Amino acid sequence: MSTQEDVIKFVEEFLRIENERKLLQDDQKELFESYKSKLDVKALKAAIRIAKIKARLGDSENEMDNMLEAVESKICLD
């Protein structure tokens, strides 16, 4: 297989994946839209982001919680 064929094959696969990601993003957007009247979507999105961060932190979660407390004590939360 030539380099040009490899590039073409790569680009086709890349574009297919990119299209699938776009479709999934559209599905997520529609899901949030469908729950807009039932839930506070802004708060739900924030909760999802926080949960993902905590999952990545693993054992460092307690330290992050302590730091977050210190930061929150200095920032006026509404």
C-alpha positions as CSV (number, residue, x, y, z in Angstrom):
1,M,0.0,0.0,0.0
2,S,1.4,3.4,-0.9
3,T,1.7,6.4,1.4
4,Q,-1.0,8.2,-0.5
5,E,-3.4,5.3,0.0
6,D,-2.6,5.2,3.7
7,V,-3.2,8.9,4.0
8,I,-6.6,8.6,2.2
9,K,-7.6,5.6,4.4
10,F,-6.5,7.5,7.5
11,V,-8.5,10.6,6.6
12,E,-11.6,8.6,5.7
13,E,-11.5,6.9,9.1
14,F,-10.7,10.2,10.9
15,L,-13.7,11.9,9.3
16,R,-16.0,9.0,10.1
17,I,-15.0,9.2,13.8
18,E,-15.3,12.9,13.8
19,N,-18.8,12.6,12.4
20,E,-19.8,10.0,15.0
21,R,-18.5,12.3,17.8
22,K,-20.6,15.1,16.3
23,L,-23.7,12.9,16.3
24,L,-23.1,11.9,19.9
25,Q,-22.6,15.5,21.0
26,D,-26.0,16.3,19.3
27,D,-27.6,13.4,21.2
28,Q,-26.2,14.7,24.5
29,K,-27.5,18.2,23.7
30,E,-30.9,16.7,23.0
31,L,-30.8,14.7,26.2
32,F,-30.1,17.8,28.3
33,E,-32.8,19.7,26.4
34,S,-35.4,17.0,27.1
35,Y,-34.7,17.3,30.9
36,K,-34.6,21.1,30.9
37,S,-38.1,21.4,32.4
38,K,-37.5,18.7,35.0
39,L,-34.0,19.5,36.3
40,D,-31.6,22.4,36.7
41,V,-29.5,21.5,33.7
42,K,-26.8,24.0,34.5
43,A,-26.3,22.5,38.0
44,L,-26.5,19.0,36.5
45,K,-23.7,19.8,34.0
46,A,-21.6,21.2,36.9
47,A,-22.2,18.1,39.0
48,I,-21.1,15.9,36.1
49,R,-17.9,17.9,35.6
50,I,-17.2,17.7,39.4
51,A,-17.8,13.9,39.5
52,K,-15.5,13.4,36.5
53,I,-12.7,15.5,38.2
54,K,-13.2,13.5,41.5
55,A,-13.0,10.2,39.6
56,R,-9.6,11.3,38.1
57,L,-8.2,12.4,41.4
58,G,-8.7,9.1,43.2
59,D,-6.8,9.2,46.5
60,S,-6.2,13.0,46.2
61,E,-9.9,13.7,46.5
62,N,-9.6,14.5,50.3
63,E,-6.8,17.0,49.7
64,M,-8.8,18.6,46.9
65,D,-11.9,18.9,49.2
66,N,-9.7,20.6,51.9
67,M,-8.3,23.0,49.3
68,L,-11.8,23.7,47.9
69,E,-13.0,24.6,51.4
70,A,-10.2,27.1,51.8
71,V,-10.9,28.6,48.4
72,E,-14.6,28.8,49.0
73,S,-14.1,30.5,52.3
74,K,-12.4,33.4,50.5
75,I,-14.9,33.6,47.6
76,C,-18.3,34.9,48.1
77,L,-20.7,32.2,46.8
78,D,-24.2,33.2,45.8
